[in-house]
Amino acid sequence: MSNCPVLLQSVLDRYDYTRTLSRSRWAWEFLRRNEDFLAEAALHGPDEVSVRTACHGITLVRPRTDQMAAERWGLAFFPDPRHDGFSANAFWSSALFPRQVQVQVSPAGPGEACSIYERTVKQCEIVHLVDTAGREHILVKGNGHVVQVQCTGMSMLSPEPVRLGFLIRGTANFASRWRMLDEAQRVYGAGQDEPVPWSRTSLALRNALVAHDCQIAGLSVRETAEIIYGKARVDEAWAGPGRSMKDEIRRARARGRDLVSGGYRALLA
């Protein structure tokens, strides 16, 4: 691997989109690197799922066949593993992902406009899924964020006008409910002039992802550290007696390996 700082930085830049991923999208990033999952997904082609476009550019997805194989991985169907955490239409099962936003769909009153619906179709990309059990889910994508929503009540596809209301289930803690709603509404944010700052959690997950990919590519611990921290910092760390950076990279490798091999489920719990 070249030690050119520009090339090292370009490798890290490929992961920059992950700074806005929610935990459910991080789970997909790690699962799509699982070799057993990739082998099984390759057995299930796109002909098993109906995909078409409806009004307002909404993508309608419906499995044509039984999806028991996908459900063993916690998915409603097999998304394309080539697509990353933002672009993939990865829907998680409610059993594996209980703390998701829910929307109550009810009839709109005469002449009533639903501000949530109008704002969502205007500003976001929407993927609508009816799973094999007849349950409705949507992915809302916008502003670098993705939110999975489960619909209850009447159908979102009703020919009659509907009204939407947020519900938060899966947690009894009010602060957690408020945080989930706040995170969900980030899809409506205006474009950012400055990059969203890394949170401690997202940075640790990114480093685990980078470390895993580097290990699969045959890179050493030091080469991995150079990609994450830059050559100058690594030269200084390797020249000294301390082992903190070396140990940190090894821990990141171990965490990445664990998340890929099944630990991704913990991100959804």
Rosetta silent file (secondary structure, phi, psi, omega in degrees, C-alpha in Angstrom):
SEQUENCE: MSNCPVLLQSVLDRYDYTRTLSRSRWAWEFLRRNEDFLAEAALHGPDEVSVRTACHGITLVRPRTDQMAAERWGLAFFPDPRHDGFSANAFWSSALFPRQVQVQVSPAGPGEACSIYERTVKQCEIVHLVDTAGREHILVKGNGHVVQVQCTGMSMLSPEPVRLGFLIRGTANFASRWRMLDEAQRVYGAGQDEPVPWSRTSLALRNALVAHDCQIAGLSVRETAEIIYGKARVDEAWAGPGRSMKDEIRRARARGRDLVSGGYRALLA
SCORE:     score description
SCORE:     0.000 S_00000001
   1 L     0.000  137.963  179.554    0.000    0.000    0.000 S_00000001
   2 L   -67.527  145.504  176.343    1.284    3.480   -0.848 S_00000001
   3 L   -93.773    8.306  179.799    2.288    5.722    2.050 S_00000001
   4 L   -61.692  122.920 -178.356    1.220    8.848    0.154 S_00000001
   5 H   -56.884  -36.034 -179.160   -0.898   10.913    2.621 S_00000001
   6 H   -65.178  -42.212  179.246   -3.286   11.968   -0.148 S_00000001
   7 H   -67.406  -39.421  177.732   -3.971    8.356   -1.125 S_00000001
   8 H   -61.381  -43.210 -179.826   -4.402    7.337    2.505 S_00000001
   9 H   -66.291  -35.980 -179.215   -6.910   10.144    3.036 S_00000001
  10 H   -64.480  -33.028  176.272   -8.808    9.201   -0.124 S_00000001
  11 H   -64.155  -46.202 -178.736   -9.356    5.717    1.291 S_00000001
  12 H   -66.028  -34.136 -179.620  -10.818    7.160    4.496 S_00000001
  13 H   -61.194  -25.130  179.969  -12.984    9.597    2.528 S_00000001
  14 L   -64.269  -19.311 -179.035  -14.856    6.628    1.058 S_00000001
  15 L   -99.430    4.997 -172.312  -16.396    6.078    4.499 S_00000001
  16 H   -63.622  -31.754 -178.671  -17.386    9.695    5.042 S_00000001
  17 H   -62.762  -19.410 -175.485  -21.058    9.076    4.222 S_00000001
  18 H   -73.696  -10.619 -176.232  -21.345    6.856    7.290 S_00000001
  19 H   -63.057  -22.872 -178.981  -21.179    9.805    9.695 S_00000001
  20 H  -103.363    4.750 -176.891  -24.963   10.312    9.393 S_00000001
  21 L   -72.334  139.387  171.430  -26.001    6.634    9.517 S_00000001
  22 L   -80.029  171.416 -177.166  -28.379    5.492   12.240 S_00000001
  23 H   -61.858  -34.701  179.559  -27.710    2.261   14.110 S_00000001
  24 H   -67.324  -32.432  177.569  -30.100    0.332   11.847 S_00000001
  25 H   -78.001  -31.806  172.891  -28.148    1.464    8.770 S_00000001
  26 H   -62.667  -39.634  179.381  -24.849    0.615   10.474 S_00000001
  27 H   -57.886  -40.724  178.084  -26.224   -2.865   11.044 S_00000001
  28 H   -65.903  -40.341  179.752  -26.707   -3.223    7.288 S_00000001
  29 H   -56.341  -40.978 -179.254  -23.157   -1.987    6.593 S_00000001
  30 H   -77.717  -40.125 -179.439  -21.730   -4.800    8.690 S_00000001
  31 H   -61.909  -38.842 -175.797  -24.157   -7.498    7.533 S_00000001
  32 L   -71.231    0.469  173.771  -23.432   -6.855    3.848 S_00000001
  33 L  -104.030    0.213 -179.055  -19.816   -7.840    4.546 S_00000001
  34 L   -79.950  120.360 -174.595  -20.778  -11.242    5.964 S_00000001
  35 H   -63.468  -38.016  178.507  -19.600  -13.939    3.528 S_00000001
  36 H   -65.927  -40.275  177.630  -22.349  -16.404    4.497 S_00000001
  37 H   -63.726  -44.086 -179.766  -24.971  -13.713    3.995 S_00000001
  38 H   -61.507  -40.027  179.196  -23.534  -12.765    0.611 S_00000001
  39 H   -64.279  -41.170 -179.557  -23.568  -16.389   -0.502 S_00000001
  40 H   -73.113  -39.007  178.826  -27.205  -16.804    0.505 S_00000001
  41 H   -61.926  -32.599  179.867  -28.270  -13.454   -0.949 S_00000001
  42 L   -65.385  -19.148  179.420  -26.738  -14.498   -4.280 S_00000001
  43 L   -83.661   -8.654 -174.753  -29.277  -17.339   -4.430 S_00000001
  44 L  -121.262  104.346 -174.809  -32.194  -14.892   -4.308 S_00000001
  45 L   -84.407  173.887 -179.275  -32.512  -12.700   -7.363 S_00000001
  46 H   -65.338  -16.787  179.661  -34.461   -9.467   -7.948 S_00000001
  47 H   -69.696  -12.136  178.527  -37.287  -11.423   -9.592 S_00000001
  48 H   -79.948   -8.509 -176.551  -38.404  -12.472   -6.082 S_00000001
  49 E  -130.184  131.417  174.728  -39.409   -8.872   -5.304 S_00000001
  50 E   -85.950  129.331  178.666  -41.807   -6.589   -7.168 S_00000001
  51 E  -131.620  124.289  176.584  -40.534   -2.996   -7.455 S_00000001
  52 E  -147.474  165.963 -177.369  -42.465   -0.199   -9.139 S_00000001
  53 E  -106.474  133.261  179.273  -42.869    3.565   -8.889 S_00000001
  54 L  -109.236 -169.141  179.619  -46.091    5.208   -7.734 S_00000001
  55 H   -62.266  156.580 -177.443  -47.203    8.830   -7.525 S_00000001
  56 H    63.134   16.219  179.009  -44.878   11.367   -5.872 S_00000001
  57 H    72.664   14.960  179.990  -41.978    9.138   -6.937 S_00000001
  58 L   -72.287  131.578  177.190  -42.658    6.654   -4.121 S_00000001
  59 E   -88.477  124.863 -179.953  -41.025    3.269   -4.709 S_00000001
  60 E  -102.598  126.398 -177.791  -43.363    0.352   -3.980 S_00000001
  61 E  -123.784  134.188  176.389  -41.753   -2.929   -2.941 S_00000001
  62 E  -149.083  122.783  177.308  -43.517   -6.222   -2.360 S_00000001
  63 E   -62.797  138.263  177.809  -41.978   -9.711   -2.078 S_00000001
  64 L   -92.305  -19.538 -174.852  -43.413  -12.170   -4.582 S_00000001
  65 L  -129.112  170.168  175.233  -42.174  -15.258   -2.751 S_00000001
  66 L   -57.389  141.186 -176.167  -41.655  -16.552    0.759 S_00000001
  67 L  -119.628   32.936 -178.513  -38.824  -14.704    2.500 S_00000001
  68 H   -60.332  -35.637  179.793  -37.929  -17.132    5.278 S_00000001
  69 H   -63.703  -43.846  178.704  -34.273  -17.135    4.234 S_00000001
  70 H   -67.733  -37.065 -178.323  -34.067  -13.344    4.534 S_00000001
  71 H   -64.241  -27.499  176.730  -35.990  -13.383    7.804 S_00000001
  72 L   -64.567  -23.896  176.621  -33.305  -15.578    9.370 S_00000001
  73 L   -93.472   -1.755 -179.918  -30.979  -12.608    8.937 S_00000001
  74 L    92.235   11.780 -175.518  -33.604  -10.253   10.357 S_00000001
  75 E  -109.067  154.203  176.976  -34.629   -8.804    6.986 S_00000001
  76 L   -76.692  -27.735  174.374  -37.972   -8.526    5.215 S_00000001
  77 L  -163.844  174.784 -179.592  -36.260   -9.541    1.930 S_00000001
  78 L   -85.761  109.976  172.046  -32.748   -9.597    0.476 S_00000001
  79 L   -74.922  171.843  177.926  -31.631   -6.094   -0.527 S_00000001
  80 L   -75.935  115.614 -177.062  -28.784   -5.668   -2.997 S_00000001
  81 L   -65.073  -13.599  178.188  -25.569   -6.077   -0.928 S_00000001
  82 L   -73.939  -17.083 -176.763  -23.732   -3.748   -3.315 S_00000001
  83 L   -90.990  138.361 -173.542  -25.752   -0.828   -1.973 S_00000001
  84 L   -80.911 -173.848 -174.086  -24.497    0.986    1.107 S_00000001
  85 L   -63.153  -22.504  177.463  -26.263    1.982    4.313 S_00000001
  86 L   -90.605  -43.548 -172.171  -27.928    4.989    2.730 S_00000001
  87 L   -85.672  -23.737 -177.242  -28.909    3.671   -0.693 S_00000001
  88 L   -69.862  141.197  174.612  -29.913    0.083    0.181 S_00000001
  89 L   -90.495   66.741 -176.732  -33.601   -0.655    0.716 S_00000001
  90 L   -94.639  111.988  177.796  -32.892   -2.720    3.820 S_00000001
  91 L  -104.970  123.582  178.719  -36.004   -3.299    5.947 S_00000001
  92 E   -91.577  149.805  178.069  -35.458   -4.943    9.346 S_00000001
  93 L   -69.716  151.351  179.071  -38.061   -7.139   11.021 S_00000001
  94 L   -64.058  -31.289  179.965  -39.971   -5.674   13.959 S_00000001
  95 L   -65.741  -39.164 -179.280  -38.791   -8.557   16.155 S_00000001
  96 L   -83.217  -28.505 -174.413  -35.137   -7.690   15.556 S_00000001
  97 L  -126.787   73.562 -174.535  -35.666   -3.918   15.440 S_00000001
  98 L   -76.271  -26.430 -173.914  -38.360   -3.072   18.026 S_00000001
  99 L   -91.503   56.670  178.789  -37.318    0.532   18.752 S_00000001
 100 L  -110.574  157.366  178.160  -38.409    1.981   15.445 S_00000001
 101 E   -67.452  139.581  174.418  -40.670    4.912   14.713 S_00000001
 102 E  -120.037  148.497  178.777  -44.270    4.009   14.025 S_00000001
 103 E  -121.531  126.824  175.011  -46.847    6.047   12.159 S_00000001
 104 E   -87.574  120.507 -178.791  -50.564    5.809   12.821 S_00000001
 105 E  -101.586  123.022 -178.033  -52.438    6.152    9.525 S_00000001
 106 E  -137.992  163.229 -179.431  -56.015    7.402    9.836 S_00000001
 107 E   -64.967  139.776  174.502  -58.592    9.030    7.539 S_00000001
 108 L   -81.706  147.609  177.458  -58.127   12.739    6.949 S_00000001
 109 L   -71.730  166.647  179.795  -61.048   15.018    7.640 S_00000001
 110 L   -56.082  124.251  178.898  -62.873   16.847    4.826 S_00000001
 111 L    72.127    5.050 -176.727  -60.463   19.332    3.273 S_00000001
 112 L   -83.402  132.881  175.755  -57.765   18.410    5.818 S_00000001
 113 L  -106.239  137.199  179.175  -54.142   18.378    4.641 S_00000001
 114 L   -93.667  111.446 -176.148  -51.570   16.269    6.471 S_00000001
 115 H   -65.917  -33.737  179.958  -48.430   18.355    6.967 S_00000001
 116 H   -64.501  -47.675 -178.811  -46.302   15.294    7.792 S_00000001
 117 H   -63.850  -47.248 -176.797  -47.252   13.525    4.557 S_00000001
 118 H   -63.168  -41.438 -179.706  -46.894   16.620    2.382 S_00000001
 119 H   -67.548  -37.938 -177.680  -43.510   17.541    3.832 S_00000001
 120 H   -67.357  -47.953 -178.377  -42.220   13.976    3.510 S_00000001
 121 H   -69.594  -23.658 -179.442  -43.163   13.458   -0.150 S_00000001
 122 H   -79.287  -38.818 -170.279  -41.834   16.909   -1.009 S_00000001
 123 H  -105.355  -16.947 -168.910  -38.430   16.656    0.685 S_00000001
 124 L  -124.931  161.700  168.732  -37.597   12.949    0.937 S_00000001
 125 E   -89.751  132.703 -175.640  -37.212    9.742   -1.020 S_00000001
 126 E  -121.981  130.439  173.494  -39.807    7.195    0.128 S_00000001
 127 E  -117.772  122.348 -175.899  -39.686    3.411   -0.245 S_00000001
 128 E  -108.525  126.547 -179.545  -42.929    1.639    0.710 S_00000001
 129 E  -119.508  133.805  163.897  -42.923   -2.063    1.596 S_00000001
 130 E  -109.749  113.353 -174.733  -45.786   -4.486    2.157 S_00000001
 131 L   -79.496 -178.851 -175.055  -44.143   -7.547    3.700 S_00000001
 132 L   -67.169  -17.171  177.060  -45.240  -11.173    3.374 S_00000001
 133 L   -93.429    1.847  179.075  -47.482  -10.791    6.455 S_00000001
 134 L    86.479    4.824  178.863  -49.260   -7.798    4.928 S_00000001
 135 L   -80.574  146.955 -179.140  -47.643   -5.239    7.251 S_00000001
 136 E  -103.580  136.973  177.889  -46.688   -1.861    5.820 S_00000001
 137 E  -137.891  155.855  173.338  -43.301   -0.218    6.350 S_00000001
 138 E  -136.880  146.886  166.663  -41.554    2.754    4.790 S_00000001
 139 E  -104.169  128.511  176.484  -37.985    3.946    4.475 S_00000001
 140 E  -111.692  120.911 -175.986  -37.681    7.717    4.483 S_00000001
 141 E  -119.933  128.564  178.113  -34.385    8.991    3.067 S_00000001
 142 E  -174.903  149.606  174.814  -33.235   12.576    3.154 S_00000001
 143 L    58.561   28.703 -179.695  -30.421   14.888    4.252 S_00000001
 144 L    81.293    3.972 -177.354  -28.029   11.937    4.468 S_00000001
 145 E  -116.828  154.153  176.307  -30.294   10.134    6.957 S_00000001
 146 E  -132.352  131.809  177.854  -32.539    7.071    6.678 S_00000001
 147 E  -124.699  130.148  173.647  -35.449    6.252    8.971 S_00000001
 148 E   -95.181  131.524 -175.618  -37.414    2.991    8.950 S_00000001
 149 E  -126.928  135.399  173.409  -41.058    3.455    9.887 S_00000001
 150 E  -101.612  133.044 -177.887  -43.749    0.878   10.595 S_00000001
 151 E   -97.379  137.399  174.572  -47.291    1.867    9.620 S_00000001
 152 E  -126.793  163.628 -178.347  -50.341    0.985   11.695 S_00000001
 153 E    89.812 -140.636 -178.785  -54.017    1.675   11.138 S_00000001
 154 L   -78.227  169.972 -176.162  -55.312    2.037    7.599 S_00000001
 155 L   -73.710  141.030  173.184  -53.179    1.557    4.503 S_00000001
 156 L   -64.630  -23.044 -176.859  -50.841    4.295    3.335 S_00000001
 157 L   -91.592   12.996  179.646  -51.954    3.354   -0.175 S_00000001
 158 L   -59.290  138.683  177.344  -55.600    4.162    0.506 S_00000001
 159 L   -68.207  -17.164  179.023  -57.273    6.054   -2.350 S_00000001
 160 L   -88.800  151.000  177.663  -58.776    8.336    0.294 S_00000001
 161 L   -58.180  142.072 -178.347  -56.727   11.159    1.914 S_00000001
 162 E  -122.911  161.922  176.116  -54.901   10.050    5.059 S_00000001
 163 E  -122.774  138.180 -177.861  -53.495   11.696    8.159 S_00000001
 164 E  -112.614  141.906  175.203  -50.262   10.547    9.806 S_00000001
 165 E  -138.264  137.611 -177.910  -49.281   10.687   13.459 S_00000001
 166 E   -75.205  139.878  170.591  -46.013    9.600   15.074 S_00000001
 167 E  -128.833  143.818  175.422  -45.931    6.774   17.604 S_00000001
 168 E  -123.677  118.403  177.785  -42.881    5.569   19.540 S_00000001
 169 L  -126.103  168.779  179.426  -42.927    2.035   20.926 S_00000001
 170 L    93.224   -3.697  175.479  -40.299   -0.347   22.199 S_00000001
 171 L  -149.476  137.084  178.891  -39.106    1.990   24.964 S_00000001
 172 L   -94.996   -5.105 -176.138  -40.811    3.270   28.098 S_00000001
 173 L   -84.992  123.197 -176.849  -38.235    6.023   28.618 S_00000001
 174 H   -63.448  -40.040  179.956  -39.535    9.462   27.629 S_00000001
 175 H   -61.604  -38.150  178.561  -36.042   10.783   26.868 S_00000001
 176 H   -67.142  -38.749  178.664  -35.452    7.842   24.506 S_00000001
 177 H   -64.057  -43.700 -179.572  -38.753    8.498   22.749 S_00000001
 178 H   -63.894  -40.714 -179.797  -37.906   12.162   22.302 S_00000001
 179 H   -64.848  -40.275  178.940  -34.441   11.285   20.974 S_00000001
 180 H   -63.632  -41.287  177.596  -35.919    8.821   18.449 S_00000001
 181 H   -65.462  -40.977  178.611  -38.336   11.463   17.163 S_00000001
 182 H   -61.750  -43.508  178.885  -35.536   14.006   16.943 S_00000001
 183 H   -65.034  -38.857 -179.364  -33.383   11.581   14.968 S_00000001
 184 H   -62.945  -37.033 -175.378  -36.305   10.725   12.698 S_00000001
 185 H   -79.662   -2.633  176.354  -36.900   14.361   11.812 S_00000001
 186 H   -67.281  -18.206  177.297  -33.297   14.850   10.663 S_00000001
 187 H   -65.175  -18.222 -178.168  -34.397   13.596    7.246 S_00000001
 188 H   -91.381   -6.520 -173.956  -36.094   16.985    6.784 S_00000001
 189 L   -61.721  152.620  176.134  -33.002   19.076    7.478 S_00000001
 190 L   -73.056  161.961  178.545  -31.672   21.494    4.910 S_00000001
 191 L   -57.708  141.763 -177.159  -28.414   20.697    3.141 S_00000001
 192 L   -92.436  129.666  172.891  -25.349   21.179    5.308 S_00000001
 193 L   -73.874  -34.045  178.533  -22.586   23.593    4.282 S_00000001
 194 L  -110.780  147.020  178.855  -20.305   21.942    6.813 S_00000001
 195 L   -60.806  145.588  174.180  -20.024   18.158    7.386 S_00000001
 196 L   -63.489  130.759 -179.062  -22.000   16.745   10.282 S_00000001
 197 L   -65.630  147.100  176.252  -19.520   16.186   13.136 S_00000001
 198 L   -68.283  134.360  168.354  -18.673   12.609   14.034 S_00000001
 199 L   -85.129  164.263  178.900  -20.266   11.349   17.228 S_00000001
 200 H   -60.125  -41.064 -178.779  -18.231    9.074   19.460 S_00000001
 201 H   -65.656  -49.080 -177.078  -20.452    6.135   18.500 S_00000001
 202 H   -65.931  -34.536  179.065  -20.351    6.719   14.742 S_00000001
 203 H   -68.262  -40.617  178.312  -16.587    7.263   14.775 S_00000001
 204 H   -64.997  -39.301  178.135  -16.005    4.021   16.679 S_00000001
 205 H   -68.300  -39.585  177.124  -18.243    2.143   14.235 S_00000001
 206 H   -61.114  -44.671 -179.122  -16.488    3.702   11.258 S_00000001
 207 H   -64.278  -36.014  176.413  -13.097    2.671   12.612 S_00000001
 208 H   -65.608  -39.056  179.270  -14.368   -0.875   13.180 S_00000001
 209 H   -67.100  -45.409  178.828  -15.649   -0.962    9.598 S_00000001
 210 H   -61.937  -46.161 -178.385  -12.377    0.392    8.195 S_00000001
 211 H   -61.495  -40.434  178.089  -10.314   -2.005   10.313 S_00000001
 212 H   -63.926  -47.300 -178.714  -12.393   -4.970    9.156 S_00000001
 213 H   -62.671  -38.822  178.985  -12.131   -3.992    5.490 S_00000001
 214 H   -65.317  -40.977  179.831   -8.379   -3.476    5.816 S_00000001
 215 H   -65.119  -42.674  178.011   -7.921   -6.870    7.435 S_00000001
 216 H   -62.085  -33.714 -179.818   -9.945   -8.583    4.696 S_00000001
 217 L   -79.935   -3.384  177.505   -7.773   -6.768    2.136 S_00000001
 218 L    88.209   13.704  179.734   -4.649   -8.141    3.812 S_00000001
 219 L   -79.432  150.419  179.953   -3.398   -4.884    5.310 S_00000001
 220 L   -79.550  172.379  176.415   -1.338   -4.917    8.487 S_00000001
 221 H   -60.035  -42.482 -179.071   -2.237   -3.264   11.785 S_00000001
 222 H   -66.431  -43.863  178.861    0.141   -0.414   10.983 S_00000001
 223 H   -62.049  -37.201  176.674   -1.238    0.107    7.476 S_00000001
 224 H   -64.463  -43.936  179.023   -4.738    0.194    8.931 S_00000001
 225 H   -61.278  -37.896  179.961   -3.667    2.773   11.506 S_00000001
 226 H   -63.937  -36.662  178.033   -2.159    4.931    8.746 S_00000001
 227 H   -67.200  -41.591 -175.905   -5.498    5.019    6.927 S_00000001
 228 H   -78.441  -41.249 -171.384   -7.403    6.002   10.072 S_00000001
 229 H  -113.393  -10.252 -178.009   -4.898    8.363   11.716 S_00000001
 230 L    91.342  151.132 -173.362   -2.439    9.372    9.011 S_00000001
 231 H   -64.670  -39.487 -176.621    1.191    8.395    8.535 S_00000001
 232 H   -61.139  -46.893  179.938    2.697   11.129   10.734 S_00000001
 233 H   -65.481  -37.887 -179.077    0.743   10.140   13.833 S_00000001
 234 H   -69.168  -41.792  177.358    1.398    6.461   13.230 S_00000001
 235 H   -57.188  -42.860  179.397    5.147    6.984   12.774 S_00000001
 236 H   -65.105  -43.474 -178.633    5.210    8.790   16.117 S_00000001
 237 H   -66.753  -40.445 -177.440    3.149    6.107   17.859 S_00000001
 238 H   -73.589  -25.104 -179.706    5.195    3.221   16.453 S_00000001
 239 H   -76.598  -23.694 -178.008    8.489    4.920   17.364 S_00000001
 240 L   -88.953  175.821 -177.957    7.560    5.195   21.036 S_00000001
 241 L   -80.836  -14.647 -175.457    7.267    2.505   23.687 S_00000001
 242 L   -72.383  157.368 -179.168    3.492    2.779   24.006 S_00000001
 243 L  -120.930    9.978 -171.452    1.066    0.283   22.521 S_00000001
 244 H   -61.009  -44.178 -178.836   -2.179    2.255   22.804 S_00000001
 245 H   -69.351  -40.321  178.220   -2.673    2.864   19.078 S_00000001
 246 H   -61.136  -44.930  179.849   -1.698   -0.701   18.162 S_00000001
 247 H   -65.896  -36.475  179.876   -4.104   -2.080   20.748 S_00000001
 248 H   -63.371  -43.506  179.344   -6.833    0.282   19.583 S_00000001
 249 H   -65.640  -39.760  177.982   -6.562   -0.942   15.988 S_00000001
 250 H   -63.936  -39.218  177.155   -6.611   -4.570   17.140 S_00000001
 251 H   -65.945  -38.616  178.345   -9.754   -3.863   19.187 S_00000001
 252 H   -63.859  -40.276  176.063  -11.340   -2.178   16.160 S_00000001
 253 H   -59.901  -46.906 -177.732  -10.531   -5.257   14.066 S_00000001
 254 H   -63.816  -40.401 -179.866  -12.067   -7.542   16.671 S_00000001
 255 H   -68.189  -41.845  177.486  -15.198   -5.402   16.944 S_00000001
 256 H   -59.766  -43.781  179.376  -15.602   -5.224   13.179 S_00000001
 257 H   -62.270  -40.676  179.783  -15.251   -8.995   12.929 S_00000001
 258 H   -66.801  -43.217 -179.156  -17.847   -9.474   15.688 S_00000001
 259 H   -66.042  -38.106  179.206  -20.357   -7.074   14.118 S_00000001
 260 H   -68.773  -37.596 -174.055  -20.019   -8.705   10.705 S_00000001
 261 H   -82.384    0.363  176.931  -20.381  -12.225   12.067 S_00000001
 262 H   147.192  -16.756 -179.887  -23.675  -11.533   13.870 S_00000001
 263 H   -66.830  -12.546  177.392  -23.086   -8.723   16.323 S_00000001
 264 H   -57.045  -26.595 -179.336  -24.920   -6.346   13.977 S_00000001
 265 H   -62.330  -32.736  179.477  -28.096   -7.568   15.667 S_00000001
 266 H   -64.924  -27.210  178.607  -27.087   -5.795   18.881 S_00000001
 267 H   -68.070  -21.147 -177.225  -27.161   -2.470   17.031 S_00000001
 268 H   -96.202  -13.821 -171.779  -30.882   -2.995   16.420 S_00000001
 269 L   -73.692    0.000    0.000  -31.893   -4.148   19.902 S_00000001
